[in-house]
Amino acid sequence: MATRLFDLDGRVAIVTGASRGIGAATARLLAEQGAHVVLASRKAADLEKVRDEIVASGGKASVIAAHAGVSADLHKLVADSVAELGRLDILVNNAATNPHFGHVTETPMEMIDKTVQVNLRGYFELSALAAKQMKGNGGGAIVNIASVNGIKPGLFQGIYSMTKAAVINMTQSFAKECAPWNVRVNAVLPGLTETKFASALTQNDAILKPALAHIPLARVAQPTEIAPAVLYLASDAASYVTGTTLTVDGGLLGCGGL
């Protein structure tokens, strides 16, 4: 009998930033594979459509409002998920912010604080809370959504790129220290993807056309093309994979596009 390496039946997954884009696509895919997905974002109303779609397709999903930059919300997210579902097996840190698009020297200090709070501290705190829960279950998987900008900073995306570089290092630190708990920690590095978050790039031809010239596949990714990488790293198919980064960028980095 063939082993179903991507089967997540009976597992509980938290996906942050799950109301749209990569988060929503990931939540749908994990649910298709049998996971009960806890959808998290700032506003519950924004998550209900995704939940309803998952349930209508025969999947299992819950909604918990949580701001990725608010410590109390993150504690409540994990506590409520475990109280409702009895365990936590998968965490996908996806929620992120990029409030400043402009020259790095013109970045307002308050925007630096906000970006670090959500993109780095939020990932760190939620990973720590989740890993401790997973330890009690005998293991689990954490997948951080970083970015190709964490390898090569994007133009006018300085502080965002810096936080994503830190997420890559954070992933490796958690992977090393949580390995004895059988908690695997990896990161996905999306390239340019068609999301509301990236609309400042994808909807501006003056920026988009030069960007596409550096991407061997010569197009923007869809969120549904990023989600399978998350599924792989969250599943038993990646049982011997930890501390790594999986780039999904149409060849941008691997083919020397930058």
C-alpha positions as CSV (number, residue, x, y, z in Angstrom):
1,M,0.0,0.0,0.0
2,A,1.4,3.4,-1.0
3,T,2.1,5.8,1.8
4,R,0.0,9.0,1.6
5,L,2.9,11.3,2.3
6,F,0.7,14.5,2.1
7,D,-2.1,13.2,4.2
8,L,-2.8,15.6,7.1
9,D,-5.9,13.8,8.4
10,G,-6.3,14.4,12.1
11,R,-3.8,17.2,12.3
12,V,-4.5,20.8,13.4
13,A,-2.9,23.7,11.5
14,I,-2.8,27.4,12.3
15,V,-2.4,29.7,9.3
16,T,-1.9,33.4,9.9
17,G,-2.9,36.0,7.4
18,A,-5.4,33.5,6.1
19,S,-8.1,35.9,4.8
20,R,-6.6,36.2,1.3
21,G,-3.6,35.6,-0.9
22,I,-1.0,33.0,0.0
23,G,-2.5,32.4,3.4
24,A,-6.0,31.6,2.1
25,A,-4.6,29.4,-0.7
26,T,-2.5,27.5,1.9
27,A,-5.4,27.1,4.3
28,R,-7.6,25.6,1.5
29,L,-4.9,23.2,0.4
30,L,-4.1,22.0,4.0
31,A,-7.8,21.5,4.5
32,E,-8.1,19.5,1.3
33,Q,-5.5,17.2,2.6
34,G,-7.5,16.6,5.8
35,A,-6.2,19.1,8.3
36,H,-8.5,21.1,10.6
37,V,-7.3,24.6,9.8
38,V,-7.5,27.5,12.2
39,L,-7.7,30.6,10.1
40,A,-6.2,33.7,11.8
41,S,-6.2,37.3,10.8
42,R,-7.0,40.7,12.4
43,K,-10.7,40.6,11.6
44,A,-12.9,37.5,11.9
45,A,-15.3,38.8,9.2
46,D,-12.5,38.7,6.6
47,L,-11.9,35.0,7.4
48,E,-15.4,33.8,7.3
49,K,-15.6,33.5,3.6
50,V,-12.5,31.3,3.5
51,R,-13.9,29.2,6.3
52,D,-17.2,28.8,4.5
53,E,-15.5,27.8,1.3
54,I,-13.5,25.1,3.1
55,V,-16.5,23.7,4.9
56,A,-18.6,23.7,1.7
57,S,-15.9,21.6,0.1
58,G,-16.0,19.1,2.9
59,G,-13.1,20.4,4.9
60,K,-12.7,21.5,8.5
61,A,-11.9,25.1,9.5
62,S,-12.3,27.5,12.4
63,V,-11.9,31.3,12.7
64,I,-9.9,33.1,15.4
65,A,-9.2,36.8,15.1
66,A,-5.6,37.6,16.0
67,H,-3.3,40.4,15.2
68,A,0.2,39.0,14.4
69,G,1.8,42.0,16.0
70,V,-0.1,41.8,19.4
71,S,1.4,39.4,21.9
72,A,-1.9,38.8,23.8
73,D,-3.6,37.9,20.5
74,L,-1.0,35.3,19.7
75,H,-1.2,33.7,23.1
76,K,-5.0,33.5,22.8
77,L,-4.7,32.1,19.3
78,V,-2.7,29.1,20.4
79,A,-4.6,28.6,23.7
80,D,-8.0,28.7,22.0
81,S,-6.9,26.4,19.2
82,V,-5.6,23.8,21.6
83,A,-8.7,24.2,23.9
84,E,-11.0,23.6,21.0
85,L,-9.2,21.0,19.0
86,G,-6.9,19.3,21.6
87,R,-3.6,19.7,19.8
88,L,-1.5,21.7,17.4
89,D,0.6,20.0,14.7
90,I,1.3,22.7,12.0
91,L,1.9,26.4,12.1
92,V,2.2,28.6,9.0
93,N,3.5,32.0,9.8
94,N,2.2,34.0,6.8
95,A,0.8,37.3,8.1
96,A,3.1,40.2,7.2
97,T,3.2,44.0,6.6
98,N,5.1,46.3,4.4
99,P,3.9,49.8,5.3
100,H,6.8,51.7,3.6
101,F,7.5,51.6,-0.1
102,G,10.2,54.1,-0.8
103,H,13.8,55.0,-0.4
104,V,15.4,53.2,2.6
105,T,16.7,56.5,4.1
106,E,13.1,57.9,4.2
107,T,11.7,55.1,6.2
108,P,9.8,56.5,9.2
109,M,10.8,55.0,12.5
110,E,7.3,54.1,13.4
111,M,7.1,52.0,10.2
112,I,10.3,50.2,11.2
113,D,8.7,49.4,14.5
114,K,5.5,48.1,12.9
115,T,7.3,46.0,10.3
116,V,9.6,44.4,12.9
117,Q,6.7,43.8,15.3
118,V,4.6,41.9,12.8
119,N,7.1,40.3,10.4
120,L,9.7,39.2,13.0
121,R,8.6,39.4,16.6
122,G,5.2,38.0,15.7
123,Y,6.7,35.1,13.8
124,F,9.2,34.5,16.7
125,E,6.6,34.6,19.5
126,L,4.0,32.5,17.7
127,S,6.7,29.9,16.7
128,A,7.9,29.7,20.4
129,L,4.3,29.2,21.6
130,A,3.5,26.6,18.9
131,A,6.8,24.6,19.3
132,K,6.1,24.1,23.0
133,Q,2.7,22.8,22.2
134,M,4.0,20.5,19.5
135,K,6.7,19.1,21.8
136,G,3.8,17.8,24.0
137,N,2.3,16.1,20.9
138,G,5.5,14.4,20.0
139,G,6.4,16.8,17.2
140,G,5.1,19.1,14.5
141,A,6.0,21.4,11.7
142,I,6.4,25.2,11.4
143,V,6.6,26.8,8.0
144,N,7.6,30.5,7.8
145,I,6.7,32.5,4.7
146,A,9.8,34.6,4.1
147,S,10.6,36.1,0.7
148,V,13.2,36.2,-2.0
149,N,13.8,39.7,-0.6
150,G,15.4,38.0,2.3
151,I,18.2,36.9,0.0
152,K,18.3,40.0,-2.2
153,P,16.6,43.2,-0.9
154,G,13.8,44.5,-3.1
155,L,14.1,48.1,-4.4
156,F,12.2,50.5,-2.1
157,Q,11.4,47.6,0.3
158,G,14.3,48.0,2.6
159,I,12.9,47.3,6.1
160,Y,10.6,44.6,4.7
161,S,13.5,42.8,3.1
162,M,15.5,43.1,6.3
163,T,12.8,41.4,8.4
164,K,12.5,38.6,5.8
165,A,16.3,38.0,6.0
166,A,15.9,37.8,9.8
167,V,13.1,35.3,9.3
168,I,15.4,33.0,7.4
169,N,18.0,33.1,10.2
170,M,15.2,32.7,12.8
171,T,14.0,29.6,10.9
172,Q,17.4,28.0,11.1
173,S,17.7,28.9,14.8
174,F,14.4,27.3,15.7
175,A,15.1,24.3,13.5
176,K,18.4,23.6,15.3
177,E,17.0,24.0,18.8
178,C,13.6,22.4,18.3
179,A,14.9,19.3,16.5
180,P,15.2,17.3,19.7
181,W,11.4,17.8,20.1
182,N,10.8,16.5,16.6
183,V,9.6,19.9,15.6
184,R,10.7,20.7,12.1
185,V,11.0,24.4,11.0
186,N,11.4,25.5,7.4
187,A,10.8,28.6,5.3
188,V,9.2,29.2,1.9
189,L,10.6,32.1,-0.1
190,P,8.0,33.3,-2.7
191,G,9.0,35.5,-5.5
192,L,6.7,38.0,-7.1
193,T,3.1,36.8,-6.4
194,E,-0.3,38.2,-7.4
195,T,-1.7,39.3,-4.1
196,K,-3.2,42.5,-2.7
197,F,0.0,42.7,-0.6
198,A,2.1,42.9,-3.7
199,S,-0.2,45.1,-5.8
200,A,2.1,48.1,-5.5
201,L,4.5,46.0,-7.7
202,T,2.2,43.9,-9.8
203,Q,-0.2,46.7,-10.8
204,N,2.5,49.2,-11.8
205,D,3.8,48.5,-15.3
206,A,6.8,50.7,-14.7
207,I,7.9,48.3,-12.0
208,L,6.4,45.1,-13.3
209,K,7.9,45.0,-16.7
210,P,11.6,45.4,-15.6
211,A,10.9,42.8,-12.8
212,L,9.5,40.2,-15.3
213,A,12.7,40.6,-17.4
214,H,14.6,39.1,-14.5
215,I,12.3,36.1,-14.0
216,P,13.1,33.2,-16.3
217,L,9.4,32.1,-16.3
218,A,8.5,35.7,-17.2
219,R,5.3,35.9,-15.2
220,V,3.9,36.6,-11.7
221,A,3.1,33.6,-9.5
222,Q,-0.4,32.8,-8.2
223,P,-1.0,32.1,-4.5
224,T,-2.0,28.6,-5.4
225,E,1.5,28.0,-6.8
226,I,3.1,28.9,-3.5
227,A,0.8,26.8,-1.3
228,P,2.0,23.4,-2.4
229,A,5.5,24.2,-1.2
230,V,4.0,24.9,2.3
231,L,2.1,21.6,2.1
232,Y,5.3,19.7,1.3
233,L,7.2,21.2,4.3
234,A,4.3,20.7,6.6
235,S,3.7,17.0,5.6
236,D,5.4,13.7,6.2
237,A,6.9,14.0,2.7
238,A,9.4,16.4,4.4
239,S,10.0,14.3,7.5
240,Y,13.8,14.6,7.1
241,V,13.7,18.3,6.1
242,T,14.4,21.0,8.7
243,G,16.2,24.4,8.7
244,T,15.9,24.8,5.0
245,T,14.5,27.4,2.6
246,L,12.4,26.4,-0.4
247,T,12.4,29.1,-3.1
248,V,9.3,29.4,-5.3
249,D,10.2,32.3,-7.6
250,G,10.1,31.3,-11.3
251,G,13.8,31.0,-11.4
252,L,14.7,34.5,-10.2
253,L,17.4,33.5,-7.7
254,G,18.4,30.1,-9.0
255,C,19.1,31.3,-12.5
256,G,20.9,34.5,-11.4
257,G,18.0,36.8,-12.2
258,L,19.0,39.4,-9.7
